[in-house]
Amino acid sequence: ISYWWYTPYDEFYGVGGSGRDATALWTEIGLLGAEARTAGPLLLRSCPADLPVKASKYLWVRSLLAGADTIVVFVVNDNHANDRTGTVIFPVQKPSLAVRVPRWLSPEDAFEITYEGIRDVSWKKAEPDIRFDLGVLAVTRLLVITSDAQLRSQLADAYRTQFAANVAKLIPRRTQ
C-alpha cells in the first residue's frame, strides 16, 4: 500500500508542506496506517478470492481469503465525483451486502476493523451467505468473517497495545 506524495517544494506540497492541508493529510495517513496494521496479520496471509457477492448500487466489493478460516471484505462507496476542485462523496444509505462463504468455512464471528480498533458489525447467517447491515457507508469498510473464535480478541489486543495510543494523539488534530 502506498499513498500520497512528499514534495517540500513547488506549488503542490502534499505531505511535504506545513499548512493545515498537509497536517490533515498526515493525520489521515496515520489513521489509515493504524487500520491497515491492525489488519496486517490477515493481509500478510491472504490472497484474492472472487467470492460471489450481492451488493447495493454504488458498492465496490472485493474479498481476500486469509488462511482457511477467515475472509476479509473490502467495501468501497463508488458514489463520488472527482474533479480539479476536489472530491465529493455521496454516502450510501442502508446499503445491503451478502457475501457467499465457501462451504468449508463455518463463520462464528464477523466484525469491522477501523482506525479506532475492532467494532461490531450487524450480520447474520443466511445460508449460504453472510448478510451485513452496514447502516450508512460513507467511504470504506473493512469487514472480517471468521470461524476463528479468538481472532477478534487477538486483533483487538494488538490494536490496544500497538496503535491505540498513537491514534488517540491524532484524533484531536482532525478538528483543527
C-alpha positions as CSV (number, residue, x, y, z in Angstrom):
1,I,0.0,0.0,0.0
2,S,1.4,3.4,-1.0
3,Y,-0.2,6.7,-0.6
4,W,0.3,10.4,-1.3
5,W,3.4,12.3,-2.1
6,Y,6.2,14.2,-0.4
7,T,7.4,17.3,-2.2
8,P,8.6,20.1,0.1
9,Y,8.9,22.4,-2.9
10,D,6.9,23.9,-5.8
11,E,3.2,24.6,-5.9
12,F,1.8,21.3,-4.6
13,Y,3.4,20.2,-1.4
14,G,1.4,17.1,-0.5
15,V,2.6,15.9,2.9
16,G,5.8,17.9,2.5
17,G,4.0,21.1,3.3
18,S,3.5,22.7,6.7
19,G,-0.1,24.0,6.2
20,R,-3.4,22.8,7.5
21,D,-4.0,20.6,4.4
22,A,-0.6,18.8,4.9
23,T,-1.3,18.3,8.6
24,A,-4.7,16.9,7.9
25,L,-3.2,14.6,5.3
26,W,-0.6,13.3,7.7
27,T,-3.4,12.7,10.2
28,E,-5.3,10.6,7.7
29,I,-2.2,8.7,6.8
30,G,-1.7,7.8,10.5
31,L,-5.3,6.7,10.9
32,L,-5.2,4.6,7.8
33,G,-1.9,3.1,9.0
34,A,-3.4,2.1,12.3
35,E,-6.3,0.4,10.4
36,A,-4.0,-1.4,7.9
37,R,-1.6,-2.5,10.6
38,T,-4.4,-3.9,12.7
39,A,-5.5,-5.9,9.7
40,G,-1.8,-6.7,8.9
41,P,-1.8,-10.3,10.3
42,L,-4.7,-11.1,8.0
43,L,-3.4,-9.2,5.0
44,L,0.0,-10.9,5.2
45,R,-1.5,-14.4,4.9
46,S,-4.2,-13.6,2.4
47,C,-4.8,-14.0,-1.3
48,P,-7.5,-12.5,-3.6
49,A,-10.8,-14.5,-3.8
50,D,-13.5,-13.8,-6.2
51,L,-16.4,-14.7,-3.9
52,P,-19.9,-14.2,-5.1
53,V,-21.5,-11.1,-3.6
54,K,-24.8,-9.3,-3.8
55,A,-24.4,-5.6,-3.1
56,S,-26.4,-2.4,-3.4
57,K,-25.8,0.0,-6.2
58,Y,-22.6,2.1,-5.7
59,L,-20.8,-0.6,-3.6
60,W,-17.5,-1.9,-4.9
61,V,-16.7,-5.1,-3.1
62,R,-13.5,-7.3,-3.1
63,S,-12.5,-10.1,-0.9
64,L,-9.4,-12.0,0.4
65,L,-9.1,-15.4,1.9
66,A,-6.8,-15.2,4.9
67,G,-5.9,-18.8,5.6
68,A,-8.6,-21.5,5.8
69,D,-10.7,-19.7,8.5
70,T,-11.1,-16.1,7.6
71,I,-12.4,-13.8,4.8
72,V,-11.5,-10.1,4.6
73,V,-14.1,-8.0,2.7
74,F,-13.3,-4.5,1.4
75,V,-16.4,-2.4,0.7
76,V,-16.0,0.9,-1.0
77,N,-18.5,3.7,-1.8
78,D,-18.2,4.2,-5.5
79,N,-20.7,7.1,-5.5
80,H,-18.3,10.0,-5.7
81,A,-17.3,12.8,-8.1
82,N,-13.7,13.9,-8.6
83,D,-12.5,17.0,-10.5
84,R,-9.9,19.7,-10.3
85,T,-11.6,21.3,-7.3
86,G,-11.7,18.2,-5.2
87,T,-13.7,15.1,-4.3
88,V,-17.4,14.9,-3.3
89,I,-18.6,11.7,-1.7
90,F,-22.3,10.8,-1.5
91,P,-22.9,8.4,1.4
92,V,-24.8,5.3,0.6
93,Q,-27.9,5.0,2.9
94,K,-28.8,1.5,4.1
95,P,-26.6,-0.5,1.7
96,S,-27.2,-4.2,1.5
97,L,-24.4,-6.7,1.2
98,A,-24.4,-10.5,1.1
99,V,-21.2,-12.5,0.8
100,R,-21.2,-16.2,-0.3
101,V,-18.8,-18.0,2.0
102,P,-17.1,-21.2,0.9
103,R,-18.7,-24.4,2.1
104,W,-15.7,-25.4,4.2
105,L,-15.8,-22.2,6.2
106,S,-18.3,-22.1,9.1
107,P,-18.5,-18.4,10.3
108,E,-18.6,-17.9,14.0
109,D,-17.9,-14.1,14.0
110,A,-17.9,-11.1,11.8
111,F,-16.6,-7.6,12.8
112,E,-15.1,-4.5,11.3
113,I,-11.6,-3.1,11.6
114,T,-11.3,0.7,11.8
115,Y,-8.7,3.2,12.8
116,E,-10.5,3.1,16.2
117,G,-9.9,-0.6,16.5
118,I,-12.3,-3.5,16.3
119,R,-16.0,-2.8,16.0
120,D,-19.2,-4.8,16.0
121,V,-21.0,-5.0,12.7
122,S,-24.6,-6.2,12.2
123,W,-24.5,-9.5,10.4
124,K,-26.4,-12.8,10.2
125,K,-26.1,-16.2,8.6
126,A,-28.5,-16.7,5.7
127,E,-27.1,-19.9,4.2
128,P,-25.1,-19.9,2.1
129,D,-24.4,-16.2,2.6
130,I,-23.4,-13.8,5.3
131,R,-25.6,-10.7,5.2
132,F,-24.5,-7.4,6.6
133,D,-26.5,-4.4,7.6
134,L,-24.0,-1.5,7.1
135,G,-26.2,1.4,8.1
136,V,-24.6,4.2,6.2
137,L,-21.5,3.7,4.0
138,A,-19.5,7.0,3.9
139,V,-16.3,5.9,2.2
140,T,-15.0,2.4,3.1
141,R,-15.5,-0.5,5.4
142,L,-13.0,-3.4,6.2
143,L,-15.1,-6.4,7.3
144,V,-13.9,-9.7,8.6
145,I,-15.7,-13.0,8.5
146,T,-14.1,-15.8,10.5
147,S,-14.5,-19.2,12.1
148,D,-11.7,-18.4,14.5
149,A,-13.3,-17.6,17.8
150,Q,-10.1,-16.0,19.1
151,L,-9.4,-13.7,16.1
152,R,-11.4,-10.7,17.2
153,S,-9.7,-10.6,20.7
154,Q,-6.2,-11.1,19.2
155,L,-6.6,-8.2,16.8
156,A,-8.3,-6.1,19.5
157,D,-5.3,-6.7,21.8
158,A,-2.8,-5.9,19.1
159,Y,-4.7,-2.6,18.3
160,R,-4.9,-1.7,22.0
161,T,-1.2,-2.4,22.7
162,Q,0.4,-1.1,19.5
163,F,-1.8,1.6,17.9
164,A,-4.5,3.0,20.2
165,A,-2.2,5.5,21.9
166,N,-1.0,6.9,18.7
167,V,-4.5,7.2,17.3
168,A,-5.6,9.0,20.4
169,K,-2.9,11.6,19.8
170,L,-4.1,12.1,16.2
171,I,-7.8,12.3,16.8
172,P,-7.8,15.9,18.4
173,R,-5.9,17.1,15.3
174,R,-8.7,16.2,13.0
175,T,-10.8,19.1,14.2
176,Q,-8.0,21.7,13.9
